[in-house]
Amino acid sequence: MSEAARSGLRTLKTGEVIFNDGDYADSLFIIQKGNVRLYKPKGKGFVEISVLRSGEVIGEMAYFDEDGSGRRRSCSAAAITPTEVIEISFVAFGKTMQSLNPWFKTIINTLVTRLRRTNGRIKELEDNQAVNYGKGPGAGYEFMKPLEVMRILGTLFLVFKAHGEAKSQAMFINRKTLTLYTNDMYQIMDAKLESVLTMLCQIGWMEVKEDDDGLPNHIYLKSLEIIRQVFIFYNSERTLPDEKRMRISDKCELLISKMIEKAPTNPVLDIPNLKIVDDVAPKFTKYYVLSPILEEFKTRNIPIHADTLDDGKNVSLFGEVLMKDGVVFVECDLPKIQKMYPIIRFMNAVKKLNAEKLAAG
């Protein structure tokens, strides 16, 4: 395929890489819809550079390399959300440049030279920054650390609390209002903010809609209370020793979600009426019947068993799993489980995000 033939519209999925650091460069991109993150691999992790949105251009700097023979990408670029970009080959772009008046080309080249000098100074500063990684491939690296999560959640809570408007059972703010706080006041990195916003949309707590100009500037939050609860949880967790922090596996989360879903038709039984074990003091006052749920997972060939709940035992969501007359029960505090489930979902979403970023880096 010729360079000229590369020009055209490209549709990208969330996480799809547009180009990698060091790739040969033969085109630039104009973002039509969505968000793109720029990042630079470093050690076992990477340095986040910026987030670009609709109407912005990426990959154009390589065109202005002096001889054009060593054009290489100076960073990596990937879509944060479903994204559309227009790819323009350097051949096509060069024809447009040739048609410009000489004085206009001089202005462009001057701006590019100044920008390269600025980027060089930024790179020097980045080279002096420590990237958090330990022994082994990527050990200890976290894209989103607990304090950073708290910082973003706390900012979201304050901004929606102070400026949010009630609309259709949700709270609404304009992105410009959020940016005033996150960029100008608290200097939260764009890439991390966008990652959290995308994550909140994926788990159904938030929705981002386009404004009249087709830009994703309208942000709707479905529950401010959930943001507050997750913030409080992260604040309490960071003071605990590592062995006491909550870690719920994805399978355990799936089983908990099914328990909550089936709760209206699966009554929780009082322990005094059940009397499964007479000589053992129960930890909770209720039992939940697990058998129908375990049977459903079995018929769907999903390897989930009663011992999947062991993670929940460690943080007092569940007690013992017992059996009577072929029926499996688990001691539990269902109201606490229902309250903790949104936190578990968010916590695991952050864990998944960190794993994805580490793999991408």
Secondary structure, 3 states (H helix, E strand, C coil): CCCHHHCEEEEECCCCEEECCCCECCEEEEEEECCEEEEEEECCEEEEEEEECCCCEECCHHHHCCCCCCCECCCEEEECCCEEEEEEEHHHHHHHHHCCCHHHHHHHHHHHHHHHHHHHHHHHHHHCCCCCCCCCCCCCCCCCCHHHHHHHHHHHHHHHHHHCEEECCEEEEEHHHHHHHHHHHCCCCHHHHHHHHHHHHHCCCEEEECCCCCCCCEEEECCHHHHHHHHHHHHHHCCCCHHHCCCCCHHHHHHHHHHHHHHHHCCCEEHHHHCCCCCCCCCCCEEEECHHHHHHHHHCCCCCCHHHHHHHHCCCCEEEEEEECCEEEEEECHHHHHHHHHHHHHHHHHHHHHHHHHHHC
